[in-house]
Amino acid sequence: MQIQDLPYPDPGVPDARSGPRFLWWLWRNQLGGQLKSLAWGLLHFVSVSALPFCVGLAVQAAVDRSGTRLALTGGLMLLCGTGIAIGDTFLHRTAITNWITAAARVQQLLARKAAQLGSALTRRVAAGEVVAVSTGDVEKIGWFVEAVSRFTAAALTVVVVCVSLLVYQPALGVVVAVGLPVVAVAVLPLLPRATRRADVQREKAGRATELASDTVAGLRVLRGIGGEELFLDRYRRASQEVRHAAVRSARMWSLISAVQVLLPGLLLIAVVWHGIGLARQGRITVGELVTVYSAVMILNYPLRHFEEIAMAYSFSRPSAKRAARVLSLERSTATDGTRTAEVPGGDLYDPATGLLAPAGRFTAVVCGDPDAAGRLAERLGGHPTEPGRSVLLGGVPLDELPLDSARTAVLVQDKDPVLLSGTLRELLDVPASGAVRAEDALAAAQCEDVLDALAQGSLNVTDPMDARITERGRSLSGGQRQRLALARSLITDPEVLVLDEPTSAVDSHTEARIADGLRRLRSGRTTVVFTSSPLLLDRADRVALVHEEEVVAVGVHRELIDGEPRYRAVVTRETDEEMAAADDSMLLDALQELEEIEESA
């Protein structure tokens, strides 16, 4: 896989049982790129490590005054230099490719999982953690995946050099062969503590990110209650905790770096000390001493990759653990389905509550519990939060349809819809039947003032469709965001449209016009609206009252408001005392009227 070939046609099915298993799965799925990186890494590191032997041969040739051997050594050094340049160039190229493709695979997996879970994702995982996984954690995971091949090349190079020194000069080669493993594994006792400190840093950073996200999202509310400084102080404390944790983690890594510098230096001193004694005794030549000395010095370069792989694993392990936790989440229902991809039509029926939305009709649902209403709306769209009996559309269970087909057939607009940043034209550029124009949808949702506000708030924009919407539409009021989201839903023109409190943030006059526009634009289409607004309820063809997750009354608004006390309590917000008082008043009026009739008789 090359960078220009991204995204992956299919990122695969990850092994999300644990963080290390997920990292291993990523590495196996990039085996071709890893082998290329390993080959170029071996060429680079072996060429670098061969330079000391060339230097030793050149020194010995100069001592022996041999021009032929000196020229031959120069040719070998030129060959090594060419290998270093080519190997380093292509090693860097393949390593970056492995890094980016691994990160892209993880991002595709996370995006696919988010699409599968829908709104259930943020209920099961904190929003800040999702942001941390899809941004910083992705880079750390890609870093470890690409570092493995370079570390393997460095480790093989160290083994090759040790064996070569043993063959070339056994007396000094033994010292190097014994000392290098000690140098390589000396930092292992420090890694667990460094890893723990890195985990603490990542955890605190994730909490700070979540707090910052919540603060920015609620800035309008915070300003209204004067709570900006309170939350800013909380974020300052959280960021200071992150800083302290980062400093503690950096101290441990600096200690590891110091060990990586100190021990090779001590090994170099030992080799030189022992080599000088052997040279004085005449057991080795000057060229051999220079060769071994240069080889030990140059080995510091591949040994640095031992420290890098330790750091990469320590930083990527908690990141992979978080990613695996998100990727291991499953829907309560399957996504593939057992039926062929089709978009059925007909009545929408929920066996669990007995709710029936006739095809082509405007059905309103009144539910006293907002949470229960949200769960029912999600179940009607084929997004149940827990396993249960499937909703039927035209007699076809939505759970048996492929997820794409179910979502095409039934569109659910949440109570708190999200507007993505970009232009209004991009916001309304959604998969649609083409039967509803953007102008008609905006008019039905009463977005005229929203268009004017967007045009006035954007520089050098004459067409409101080219005006930019900020992140989550924070520059707009709640009612304006709600109306734009409704227009976006109307443009899609689904077979069934489920709206959860679509007008809760608008005034009554606008709500009445939206109700008329919604009924007109959705004529002949199945529309289900969860609401307690009398303006919407009065325009519905059919109203269903859901009490304790069961339909207890069905009719039209005026009939239910007169004959169903539970319906009247939800719609008019009357308390039990107020209802009792009203009944007593009606009884007194009736008795008084009866007495007047008797007196007149």
C-alpha positions in Angstrom: 0.0 0.0 0.0 1.4 3.4 -1.1 0.3 6.8 0.2 -1.3 7.7 -3.1 -3.5 4.5 -2.9 -5.2 5.6 0.4 -7.8 5.2 1.6 -7.9 1.5 2.0 -10.8 -0.2 0.1 -11.3 -2.3 3.2 -9.2 -1.6 6.4 -9.9 -5.1 7.6 -11.2 -6.6 10.9 -8.9 -5.6 13.7 -7.9 -7.7 16.6 -9.1 -5.4 19.4 -8.8 -7.8 22.3 -5.9 -5.8 23.7 -3.5 -3.0 22.8 -0.5 -5.2 22.1 -2.7 -7.6 20.0 -3.9 -4.6 18.0 -0.4 -3.4 17.4 0.6 -6.9 16.2 -2.4 -7.0 13.9 -1.4 -3.7 12.4 2.2 -4.8 11.8 1.0 -8.1 10.2 -1.2 -6.2 7.8 1.8 -4.1 6.6 4.1 -7.0 6.2 5.2 -6.0 2.7 6.1 -2.4 3.7 7.8 -3.7 6.8 10.0 -6.1 4.8 10.9 -3.2 2.4 11.8 -1.0 5.3 13.9 -3.8 6.9 15.8 -4.4 3.7 16.7 -0.7 3.2 17.5 -0.4 6.9 19.9 -3.3 6.7 21.6 -1.7 3.7 21.9 1.6 5.5 23.1 0.2 8.9 25.5 -2.4 7.4 27.0 0.3 5.2 27.5 2.6 8.2 29.0 -0.2 10.3 31.3 -1.2 7.5 33.1 2.2 7.5 35.2 1.4 10.6 36.6 -1.6 8.8 37.4 0.6 5.8 39.1 3.1 8.1 41.1 0.4 9.8 42.3 -1.0 6.4 43.2 2.6 5.2 45.2 3.2 8.4 47.1 -0.1 8.1 47.7 0.5 4.4 49.2 3.9 5.2 51.4 2.4 7.9 52.6 -0.3 5.5 53.0 2.3 2.7 50.8 0.3 0.3 49.2 2.5 -2.3 47.3 -0.3 -3.9 45.5 -1.3 -0.7 44.8 2.4 0.1 43.2 2.8 -3.3 41.2 -0.3 -2.8 40.1 0.9 0.6 39.0 4.2 -1.0 36.8 2.3 -3.4 35.3 0.3 -0.6 34.5 3.5 1.3 32.9 5.0 -1.8 30.8 1.9 -2.1 29.8 2.2 1.6 29.0 5.9 1.2 26.7 5.0 -1.8 25.0 2.3 0.3 24.5 4.7 3.2 22.9 7.4 0.9 20.7 5.0 -1.0 19.7 3.0 2.1 18.9 6.1 4.2 16.9 7.7 1.4 14.6 4.7 0.8 14.5 3.7 4.5 13.1 7.1 5.3 10.7 6.8 2.4 9.4 3.4 3.4 9.3 4.3 7.1 7.1 7.4 6.5 4.9 5.3 4.2 4.5 2.7 6.9 3.7 5.4 9.5 1.1 7.2 7.4 -0.6 4.1 6.1 -0.8 2.6 9.6 -2.3 5.8 10.9 -4.7 6.0 8.0 -5.8 2.4 8.6 -6.6 3.2 12.3 -8.5 6.3 11.3 -10.6 4.4 8.8 -11.3 1.8 11.4 -12.4 4.4 13.9 -14.5 6.2 11.3 -16.2 2.9 10.4 -16.9 2.1 14.0 -18.3 5.5 14.7 -20.6 5.2 11.7 -21.8 1.7 12.9 -22.4 2.8 16.5 -24.0 6.2 15.7 -25.1 8.1 18.8 -24.4 5.1 21.0 -20.6 5.8 20.7 -20.6 8.9 22.8 -22.8 7.3 25.4 -20.3 4.5 25.9 -17.0 6.4 25.4 -16.3 9.9 26.6 -16.1 12.5 23.7 -12.7 13.6 24.8 -11.4 10.1 24.6 -12.7 9.7 21.1 -11.0 12.9 20.1 -7.7 11.8 21.7 -7.8 8.4 20.0 -8.6 9.8 16.5 -5.8 12.5 16.7 -2.8 12.1 18.9 -3.1 8.3 19.6 -3.2 7.6 15.9 0.2 9.2 15.3 1.7 7.3 18.2 0.4 4.0 17.0 1.8 4.7 13.5 5.2 5.6 15.0 5.6 2.3 16.8 4.4 0.3 13.7 7.0 1.9 11.5 9.8 1.9 14.1 9.7 -1.9 14.4 11.3 -2.6 11.1 14.1 0.0 11.7 14.7 -1.5 15.2 14.9 -5.0 13.6 17.4 -3.8 11.1 19.5 -2.1 13.8 19.4 -5.2 16.0 20.5 -7.5 13.1 23.3 -5.0 12.3 24.6 -5.1 15.9 24.7 -9.0 15.7 26.5 -8.8 12.3 29.1 -6.4 13.7 29.7 -8.5 16.8 30.2 -11.6 14.8 32.5 -9.8 12.3 34.6 -8.4 15.2 34.9 -11.9 16.7 36.2 -13.2 13.4 38.3 -10.1 12.6 40.0 -9.7 16.0 38.9 -12.3 18.6 40.8 -10.7 21.5 38.9 -7.4 21.3 35.8 -8.9 19.7 35.0 -10.9 22.8 35.0 -7.7 24.9 32.6 -6.1 22.4 30.4 -9.2 22.1 30.0 -9.4 25.9 29.6 -5.6 26.5 27.1 -4.8 23.8 24.2 -7.0 25.1 24.7 -5.4 28.5 24.5 -2.0 27.0 21.4 -3.0 25.0 19.4 -4.4 27.9 20.7 -2.1 30.7 17.6 0.2 30.2 15.1 -2.6 30.6 14.7 -2.2 34.4 13.8 1.5 33.8 11.2 0.9 31.2 8.3 -0.2 33.4 8.5 2.9 35.5 8.9 5.1 32.4 5.8 3.3 30.9 3.7 3.9 34.0 4.6 7.6 34.0 3.8 7.8 30.3 0.4 6.2 31.0 -0.3 8.7 33.7 0.6 11.6 31.4 -1.7 10.2 28.6 -4.6 9.8 31.1 -4.3 13.3 32.4 -3.9 14.7 28.9 -7.1 12.9 27.9 -9.0 14.3 30.8 -7.7 17.8 30.0 -8.8 17.4 26.4 -12.2 16.3 27.4 -12.5 19.2 29.8 -11.4 21.7 27.1 -13.9 20.2 24.7 -16.8 20.5 27.2 -15.8 24.0 28.1 -15.7 25.2 24.5 -18.9 23.5 23.7 -20.7 25.1 26.6 -19.1 28.5 26.3 -22.4 30.2 25.5 -24.0 28.8 28.6 -21.0 29.5 30.8 -21.1 33.2 29.7 -24.7 33.3 30.5 -24.2 32.2 34.1 -20.8 33.9 34.6 -18.9 30.7 34.9 -16.1 31.2 32.4 -13.4 31.8 35.1 -14.6 28.8 37.1 -14.1 26.4 34.2 -11.0 28.1 33.0 -9.5 27.6 36.5 -10.4 23.9 36.3 -8.7 23.7 32.9 -5.6 25.5 34.2 -5.4 22.9 37.1 -5.9 20.1 34.6 -3.2 21.4 32.2 -0.8 21.9 35.1 -1.3 18.3 36.1 -0.5 17.3 32.5 2.6 19.5 32.6 3.8 17.9 35.9 3.2 14.4 34.6 5.0 15.2 31.4 8.0 16.6 33.3 8.1 13.4 35.5 7.9 11.3 32.3 10.7 13.3 30.6 12.9 12.9 33.6 12.7 9.1 33.3 13.4 9.2 29.6 16.3 11.6 30.1 17.7 9.0 32.6 17.3 6.3 30.0 19.1 8.5 27.4 21.9 9.1 29.9 22.3 5.4 30.4 22.4 4.9 26.7 25.3 7.5 26.5 27.2 6.4 29.6 27.4 2.6 29.1 28.6 2.7 25.4 31.2 5.3 26.5 32.4 2.9 29.3 32.5 0.1 26.8 34.5 2.2 24.4 37.0 3.1 27.2 37.3 -0.6 28.1 38.0 -1.6 24.4 40.6 1.1 23.9 42.3 0.3 27.3 42.5 -3.4 26.4 43.4 -2.7 22.8 46.3 -0.5 23.7 47.7 -3.2 25.9 47.3 -5.8 23.1 49.0 -3.4 20.6 52.0 -2.8 23.0 52.4 -6.6 23.2 52.3 -6.8 19.4 49.2 -9.1 19.4 47.2 -6.6 17.2 48.1 -4.0 14.7 47.4 -0.3 14.8 44.8 -0.7 12.0 43.0 -3.4 13.9 42.8 -1.3 17.0 41.5 1.6 15.0 38.9 -0.7 13.3 37.6 -2.0 16.6 37.5 1.4 18.2 35.6 2.9 15.2 33.2 0.0 15.1 32.3 0.5 18.8 31.8 4.2 18.2 29.7 3.7 15.2 27.5 1.1 17.0 26.1 3.9 19.1 24.0 4.8 16.0 22.1 1.6 15.7 21.9 1.2 19.5 19.9 4.5 19.6 17.1 2.6 18.0 16.8 0.4 21.0 15.9 3.4 23.0 13.5 4.6 20.3 11.6 1.4 20.1 11.3 1.4 23.9 9.9 4.9 23.8 7.6 4.2 20.8 6.1 1.1 22.6 5.7 2.9 25.9 3.9 5.8 24.2 1.9 3.7 21.8 0.7 0.9 24.1 -1.8 3.1 26.0 -2.8 4.7 22.7 -3.4 1.2 21.2 -5.3 0.2 24.3 -7.7 3.1 24.0 -8.1 2.5 20.2 -8.8 -1.2 20.9 -11.4 -0.3 23.5 -13.3 1.9 21.0 -12.9 -0.7 18.2 -14.1 -3.5 20.4 -17.5 -1.8 21.0 -20.3 -3.6 19.2 -23.9 -2.7 18.2 -26.7 -4.5 19.9 -27.8 -5.6 16.4 -25.9 -6.9 13.4 -24.9 -4.5 10.6 -24.8 -7.0 7.7 -28.4 -8.2 7.9 -29.9 -11.4 6.5 -31.9 -9.8 3.7 -30.8 -8.3 0.4 -30.2 -4.6 0.2 -33.6 -3.0 -0.3 -35.6 0.0 0.9 -39.0 -1.3 2.0 -42.1 0.9 2.2 -45.3 0.7 4.3 -46.4 1.2 7.9 -43.8 1.7 10.6 -44.6 -0.5 13.6 -42.8 -1.0 16.9 -43.9 -4.3 18.6 -42.3 -3.3 21.9 -44.6 -0.3 22.5 -47.4 -1.0 20.0 -46.6 2.3 18.2 -48.0 2.4 14.6 -47.1 5.1 12.1 -49.2 4.6 9.0 -47.5 5.0 5.6 -47.8 8.5 4.1 -49.2 10.0 7.3 -48.0 12.6 9.8 -47.8 10.9 13.2 -47.0 12.7 16.4 -45.8 10.8 19.5 -46.3 12.2 23.0 -44.1 10.7 25.7 -43.7 12.2 29.2 -40.2 10.8 29.7 -37.7 12.5 27.3 -35.1 9.8 27.7 -37.7 7.1 26.9 -38.7 9.2 23.8 -35.1 9.3 22.7 -34.7 5.6 23.0 -37.9 4.9 21.1 -36.8 7.3 18.3 -33.5 5.5 18.0 -35.3 2.1 17.9 -37.6 3.3 15.2 -34.5 4.2 13.1 -32.9 0.8 13.6 -30.4 2.0 16.3 -31.5 0.2 19.4 -29.4 0.7 22.5 -30.2 -2.9 23.7 -31.3 -6.1 22.0 -35.0 -6.6 21.6 -37.8 -7.1 19.1 -37.1 -5.3 15.8 -39.1 -2.4 14.4 -41.1 -3.4 11.3 -41.2 -1.3 8.1 -43.8 -2.6 5.7 -43.6 -5.9 7.7 -39.8 -6.1 7.2 -37.7 -6.2 10.4 -35.1 -3.4 10.2 -32.6 -5.6 12.1 -32.7 -8.0 9.1 -31.7 -5.3 6.6 -28.1 -4.2 6.0 -27.3 -1.1 8.0 -27.0 1.1 5.0 -30.5 0.1 3.7 -32.1 0.6 7.1 -30.6 4.1 7.4 -31.7 5.0 3.9 -35.2 3.9 4.7 -35.6 5.6 8.1 -33.8 8.8 9.0 -33.7 9.9 12.7 -32.9 13.5 13.6 -31.7 13.6 17.2 -32.9 16.0 19.8 -29.5 17.8 19.7 -28.4 17.6 16.0 -24.8 18.5 15.1 -23.9 20.9 12.3 -20.5 20.3 10.8 -18.2 23.2 10.0 -18.1 24.4 6.4 -20.3 26.3 4.0 -24.0 26.1 4.1 -23.9 24.5 0.6 -21.6 21.8 2.0 -23.8 21.2 5.0 -26.8 20.6 2.7 -24.8 18.4 0.3 -26.1 15.1 1.7 -27.3 11.8 0.1 -30.9 12.6 -1.1 -33.6 11.4 -3.4 -33.4 14.7 -5.4 -37.1 15.3 -5.0 -36.7 18.1 -2.5 -34.7 21.2 -3.4 -32.6 23.0 -0.9 -34.7 26.2 -1.3 -37.9 24.3 -0.5 -36.4 22.6 2.6 -35.0 25.9 3.9 -38.3 27.6 3.4 -40.2 24.8 5.1 -37.8 25.0 8.1 -38.3 28.8 8.2 -34.6 29.5 7.7 -34.9 33.0 6.1 -33.5 34.8 9.1 -30.7 32.2 9.4 -29.6 32.9 5.8 -29.6 36.6 6.5 -27.5 36.1 9.7 -25.0 33.9 7.9 -24.7 36.4 5.0 -24.1 39.3 7.4 -21.6 37.4 9.4 -19.4 36.4 6.5 -17.1 38.8 4.6 -17.2 39.1 0.8 -20.2 36.6 0.6 -23.2 37.5 -1.5 -24.8 34.1 -1.7 -25.8 32.8 1.8 -25.2 29.3 0.5 -21.4 30.1 0.4 -21.4 31.5 4.0 -19.4 29.5 6.4 -20.8 27.7 9.5 -18.4 27.5 12.4 -17.7 24.3 14.3 -21.0 22.7 15.5 -22.7 26.0 14.5 -21.7 27.8 17.7 -22.1 31.2 16.0 -25.8 30.5 15.6 -28.5 30.4 18.3 -30.1 27.1 19.3 -33.2 27.7 17.3 -31.2 28.6 14.2 -29.1 25.4 14.5 -32.3 23.4 15.0 -33.9 24.8 11.8 -30.8 24.2 9.7 -30.7 20.6 10.9 -34.3 20.2 10.1 -33.8 21.6 6.6 -30.9 19.1 6.1 -33.1 16.2 7.1 -35.9 17.4 4.8 -33.5 17.5 1.8 -32.7 13.8 2.2 -36.4 12.9 1.6 -36.3 9.5 3.3 -39.1 7.0 3.2 -39.6 7.6 6.9 -38.5 10.7 8.8 -38.3 10.5 12.6 -37.9 13.9 14.3 -37.2 14.2 18.1 -38.4 17.6 19.4 -37.5 19.4 16.2 -38.9 22.8 17.3 -38.1 22.9 21.0 -35.8 26.0 20.7 -38.1 28.2 18.4 -40.9 30.6 19.3 -44.5 29.7 18.9 -45.1 31.8 15.7 -42.1 30.2 13.9 -43.1 26.8 15.2 -46.6 27.1 13.7 -45.1 28.0 10.3 -42.6 25.1 10.6 -45.5 22.7 11.3 -47.4 23.9 8.2 -44.2 23.7 6.0 -43.3 20.2 7.4 -46.8 18.9 6.7 -46.8 20.4 3.2 -43.3 19.2 2.2 -43.7 15.7 3.6 -47.1 15.1 2.1 -47.4 11.5 1.0 -44.3 10.5 3.1 -44.3 8.9 6.5 -43.3 11.4 9.2 -43.0 10.7 13.0 -42.5 13.6 15.3 -41.8 13.2 19.0 -43.2 16.4 20.6 -45.5 17.8 23.2 -46.1 21.1 21.4 -49.8 21.7 20.8 -49.0 23.5 17.5 -47.4 20.4 16.0 -49.9 18.0 17.6 -52.9 19.9 16.2 -51.5 19.4 12.7 -50.8 15.7 13.0 -53.0 13.2 11.2 -52.6 10.8 14.2 -51.3 11.3 17.7 -50.1 8.4 20.0 -49.6 8.7 23.7 -46.8 6.5 25.1 -46.9 5.9 28.8 -44.4 3.7 30.6 -43.0 2.5 27.2 -46.5 1.5 25.9 -49.0 3.1 23.6 -52.0 3.8 25.8 -54.1 6.2 23.6 -54.4 7.0 19.9 -56.4 9.7 18.3 -56.3 13.3 17.2 -55.1 16.2 19.4 -58.4 17.7 20.3 -60.0 14.4 21.2 -57.1 13.4 23.4 -56.8 16.7 25.1 -60.5 16.5 26.2 -60.7 12.8 27.0 -57.3 11.6 28.2 -56.0 13.1 31.5 -52.5 11.6 31.0 -52.2 13.2 27.6 -53.5 16.5 28.9 -51.0 16.4 31.8 -48.0 16.0 29.4 -49.2 18.6 26.8 -50.4 21.3 29.1 -47.9 20.6 31.9 -50.6 20.3 34.5 -49.6 18.8 37.9 -51.8 16.4 39.7 -52.9 19.1 42.2 -53.9 21.4 39.3 -55.8 18.6 37.6 -57.6 17.8 40.9 -58.4 21.5 41.4 -59.7 21.7 37.8 -61.9 18.7 38.4 -63.2 20.1 41.6 -64.0 23.4 39.9 -65.8 21.7 37.1 -67.8 19.7 39.7 -68.7 22.8 41.6 -69.8 24.5 38.4 -72.0 21.5 37.5 -73.6 21.5 41.0 -74.2 25.2 40.9 -75.8 24.9 37.4 -78.0 22.0 38.7 -79.2 24.1 41.7 -80.0 27.0 39.3 -82.1 24.6 37.2 -83.9 23.3 40.2 -84.7 26.8 41.5 -86.0 27.9 38.1 -88.2 24.8 38.0 
